[in-house]
Amino acid sequence: AVELTATEQSDYKVDSFGLDVAQEVFGGMTTVSLGFTRSADKVGQKGIGFFDTAHHWQYRAGLTQILSPRWMASLNFEAVSDDGYLGSPYRVARVFGAAVPERSPRTRSSRAIKLRAIGDMGSRDAVRAEFRHFWDNWDVKATTLDFGYSRYIGTDWLADGWARHERPRRR
């Protein structure tokens, strides 16, 4: 899949290009996917004429495996690299009563890995479990565990419940 996006607002303009490919191997039991997105942003503050740029690169790789007729698992990895103005031109801090603009570093790189298992429990219900770990060079780390259950009720309704535990950490 190829994606071209252009979005423009009075204080933010984004031009991006994305490419994703997927290939089934081993008789269709395994899918390998790769993706890339490149984005260029023009960031500003409406009314005062402040503008700066930011560039983003995103790389994705994934592997999905059918384990049985009722179970499948996937492993996905994502790497993001950002360069340029990464803050919000509207966010300020109050220092001795004066508004001081936010100052964020101009580069950031982050990584995330996610493991997911989905199972068909029969009788029109399914379960899923997910584990995701995120880390970056700003010393932000986060771990998420997600468990879910879905069940069809009648022919037109799907009930979906989940529980999530998040553990953000910063050194």
C-alpha positions in Angstrom: 0.0 0.0 0.0 1.2 3.5 -0.8 0.0 6.5 1.2 0.3 10.2 0.3 -1.1 12.6 2.8 -1.3 16.4 2.8 -3.0 18.2 5.6 -3.1 22.0 6.2 -4.4 24.1 9.0 -3.6 27.7 9.8 -0.9 26.7 12.3 0.2 23.2 11.1 1.0 21.7 7.7 1.9 18.0 7.1 3.1 16.2 4.0 3.8 12.5 4.4 4.6 9.5 2.3 4.1 5.9 3.4 4.8 2.5 2.0 3.7 -0.9 3.4 4.2 -4.3 2.0 3.2 -7.7 3.2 4.0 -11.2 2.0 2.5 -14.5 3.0 5.0 -17.4 3.2 4.9 -21.0 4.3 1.7 -21.9 2.6 -0.1 -18.8 3.9 0.5 -19.6 7.6 2.9 -16.8 8.1 2.8 -13.1 7.0 5.8 -10.9 7.0 5.2 -7.1 6.8 7.5 -4.1 6.4 6.6 -0.4 6.4 8.1 3.0 6.2 6.6 6.5 6.6 8.4 9.9 6.0 6.7 13.1 7.2 7.6 16.8 6.9 5.7 19.2 9.2 5.6 23.0 9.3 4.6 24.0 12.8 3.5 27.5 13.8 1.5 29.6 16.2 -1.5 31.3 14.7 -1.5 35.1 15.0 2.2 35.7 15.8 4.0 34.4 12.7 6.2 31.8 14.4 7.0 28.8 12.2 9.5 26.0 12.4 9.9 22.6 10.8 9.9 19.0 12.0 10.8 15.8 10.1 9.6 12.3 11.1 10.8 8.8 10.0 8.9 5.7 11.0 10.0 2.1 10.3 7.8 -0.9 10.9 8.3 -4.7 10.8 5.9 -7.4 11.7 5.4 -11.2 11.7 2.0 -12.9 12.1 1.8 -16.7 12.5 -1.3 -18.9 12.4 -0.7 -21.3 15.3 -3.8 -23.5 14.8 -7.2 -23.2 13.2 -8.3 -21.1 16.2 -5.2 -19.3 17.4 -2.8 -16.8 15.9 0.1 -14.7 17.2 1.9 -11.6 16.0 5.1 -9.8 16.8 5.5 -6.2 15.7 8.4 -3.7 16.0 8.4 0.0 15.3 11.2 2.6 15.3 10.6 6.3 15.0 13.1 9.2 14.6 12.0 12.8 14.9 14.1 15.9 14.1 13.1 19.6 14.4 10.5 21.5 16.4 8.9 18.7 18.5 7.1 20.9 21.1 3.8 22.8 21.1 4.0 26.5 20.2 1.0 27.0 22.5 2.3 25.4 25.6 4.0 27.7 28.1 5.2 27.5 31.7 4.7 30.3 34.3 8.0 31.4 35.8 7.6 34.2 38.4 4.4 35.3 36.6 5.9 35.4 33.1 4.9 33.0 30.3 8.0 31.1 29.1 7.6 29.0 25.9 8.1 25.2 26.2 11.6 24.1 25.3 11.9 20.5 24.1 14.9 18.8 22.6 15.0 19.0 18.8 15.6 15.2 18.3 14.0 12.1 19.6 14.1 8.4 18.7 11.8 5.8 20.1 11.2 2.1 19.8 8.2 -0.1 20.5 7.7 -3.9 20.4 4.3 -5.6 20.7 3.4 -9.3 21.1 -0.3 -10.3 20.5 -2.2 -13.6 20.7 -5.8 -14.0 19.6 -7.9 -17.1 20.1 -11.3 -18.3 18.9 -13.0 -19.9 21.9 -15.8 -21.3 19.8 -19.5 -20.6 20.5 -19.1 -17.1 19.0 -16.5 -15.7 21.5 -12.8 -14.9 21.3 -10.0 -13.8 23.6 -6.9 -11.7 23.1 -3.8 -10.9 25.1 -1.2 -8.1 24.2 2.1 -7.0 25.6 3.7 -3.8 24.4 6.9 -2.2 25.6 8.0 1.4 24.5 11.3 3.2 25.2 13.0 6.3 23.8 16.1 8.5 24.2 14.3 11.0 26.4 14.3 8.2 29.1 10.6 7.5 28.7 9.6 3.9 29.1 6.2 2.3 29.2 4.8 -1.2 29.4 1.2 -2.2 28.6 -0.6 -5.4 29.2 -4.0 -5.8 27.6 -6.5 -8.7 27.9 -9.8 -8.8 26.1 -12.9 -10.9 25.5 -15.5 -10.6 22.7 -18.8 -12.3 22.3 -21.6 -12.0 19.7 -25.0 -11.5 21.2 -27.6 -12.5 18.7 -26.9 -11.7 15.1 -26.3 -7.9 15.3 -24.5 -7.2 18.5 -20.9 -7.7 19.6 -20.0 -7.3 23.3 -16.3 -6.4 23.8 -14.6 -6.1 27.2 -11.0 -5.6 28.1 -8.7 -4.8 30.9 -5.5 -2.8 30.6 -2.6 -2.3 32.9 -0.1 0.5 32.0 3.1 1.2 33.7 4.8 4.4 32.5 8.3 4.9 33.9 10.7 7.7 33.7 14.2 7.7 35.2 
